[in-house]
């Protein structure tokens, strides 16, 4: 097999790798990880990584826009949340439900109903599953909608009611832009990293064979994923998954930080599970949607437990870069786990 030289390292020519034949579309290069953790340091690569994440239309910028809009026009002031009352609690529930339905529903309509870009940059050749007893209601779409809107939205809303109530009563440290503008921005920047750290360890726990069988298997019914698969989780999994929000009871935060975290945790998975790398309108690639890093996890299960933001998988030997070699290694690891 041909070899190419990249940044002083020899690696198999990815374009000729046997793994490519298993996909409708696979990115041209191996899955990349955040160069912030590379050694020796690569400052130019780090700048490119964060410029691509924060200065283009991505899941991060979409979630930030949603958070700013929600805070500016719809979230009640903290003073109104000092005691539990139907008015503000209903608004918080709507702030979860409406973006989830609009983004997941919109992407599902474009990719899978209208088929607006056909198979262009669709990872898996297969369509979503219908008439299959594996899924609730024998239908992947309705299964995913139920577990998202019924389970995930309920758990996350209850957690948010508690956090806003505690913040409003002054029982935890909060911060405003006027008090600490530098910290305000820095904490916003680090929220995705905290999310990745929390997700990796919770996710590894859920892949313990017993927890997987009774809990996480609900999410992994979706080998071929779609927009509604993002947080289509069992009740117990959602109880664990959304504990990430409780960091705001320890770290000085503003409601805008919590809103950004909420949308990053709830809306971002819609895009990463869309099944398409890019959304295309006409001849233009409008935005990055799918995440091949996580697509590999859904196909091969025991790899890529975390995110590409913090390379825990590389550090702990569970990283799959999309190559046939990594597939062989992952299958051997899975066999070892279950024997």
Secondary structure, DSSP 8 states (H G I E B T S, - for coil): --EEEETTEEEE-GGG-GGGGG-S---SS-----GGG-SS--HHHHHHHHHHHHSSSSHHHHHHHHHHHHHHHTS--GGGGSS--HHHHHHHHHHHHHHHHHHHHHHHIIIIIS-TTTTTTBS-SS---BS-TTSGGGBHHHHHHIIIIIIIHHHHHHHHHHHHHHHHTT-S-B--TTT-HHHHHHHHHHHHHHHHHHHHHHHHHHTSHHHIIIIIHHHHT-SS--GGGTT---HHHHHHHGGGGGGGGTS-B-HHHHHHHHHHHHTHHHHHTSSBSEEEETTEEEEE---HHHHHHHHHSSS--S-SSS-HHHHTT----S-HHHHHHHHHHHHHHT-
